[in-house]
């Protein structure tokens, strides 16, 4: 099983968390990207250790960066070490402060709805891939989403489709596709059954959180593996900032123990 880690609350330098994930046996680290924050590509370039194998998957909303410039960034990172940086395209959302900074590349006629953003991504991807092909830029592409439009884009332009666990389970795996899926899970791991019941009873729990014991999470992941899923994202939720590091290191330790037990 390939484990990916996505941290919604950045609490450690990239090189520090990279080593922790590498040592625990993670396959990759997902990183969000947005206008107005520090460039994760520069952080990755500084943190890249050619003695490590951990991959960095940078989330990109196509309306925030040109396809040509994105390809140039990847080419530069490949010059440090090939196949260490992938891209995860997300139609995503519009952040008002980005618009105030001129941070959207939408043409004026776009209404900026979710439908518009998917249409924009559909136009963006072939331009990006064509530019990469002509310039010899190689990378793997993921697309996050659970709609038919996204599934079609994955089939045409990407290597992986990232989906949430609960919708995946609800719809019995979605429709079949030729490209592999990466399933994301937000686990709060607690082996004290009494405390676990207390957590489940709290108000305003985000829908994507899975309250689970270590054994239950092992079973969930092994069931996914039996169904053909070989890639899992485990992520922390920003809603629990006070307990963030506690939950983060429970996830890291879980993966370390899982790899020891199941290989």
LINFENHU-V776163 format. One record per pair of residues at least 12 apart in sequence whose C-alpha atoms are under 7 Angstrom apart, sorted by the first residue. I is the first residue (numbers start at 0). J is the second residue. Records with the same first field share a line. If there is no record, write none. Layout:
I=J, J
//
This chain:
0=229, 230
1=25, 26, 229, 230, 231
2=25, 26, 27, 230, 231, 232
3=25, 26, 27, 28, 29, 231, 232, 233
4=27, 28, 29, 232, 233, 234
5=28, 29, 30, 232, 233, 234, 235
6=234, 235
7=235, 236, 237
8=237
13=42, 43, 46
14=46
20=251
21=51, 53
23=251, 254, 255
24=255, 258
25=53
26=53, 54
27=53, 54, 55, 56
28=54, 55, 56
29=55, 56, 57
30=56, 57, 58
31=57, 58
32=57, 58, 59
34=63, 97, 102
44=76
49=80
54=83, 84
55=83, 84, 85
56=84, 85, 86, 87
57=85, 86, 87
58=86, 87, 88, 89
59=86, 87, 88, 89
60=88, 89, 90, 91
61=88, 90, 120, 123
62=103, 104, 105
63=102, 103, 104
66=123, 126, 127
67=127, 130
70=127, 131, 136
74=136
82=138
84=138
85=138, 139, 140
86=139, 140, 141
87=140, 141, 142, 143
88=141, 142, 143
89=142, 143
90=116, 117, 120
121=152
124=156
139=158
140=157, 158, 159
141=157, 158, 159, 160, 161
142=157, 159, 160, 161
143=160, 161, 162
144=161, 162
145=162
154=177, 178
158=178
159=178, 179, 180, 181
160=179, 180, 181
161=180, 181, 182
162=181, 182, 183
163=182, 183, 184
164=182, 183, 184
180=228
181=230, 231, 232
182=230, 231, 232
183=231, 232, 233
184=232, 233, 234
185=207, 208, 209, 233, 234, 235, 236
186=208, 209, 210, 211, 233
187=208, 209, 210, 211, 246
188=210, 211, 212, 213, 249
189=211, 212
190=212, 213
235=247
//
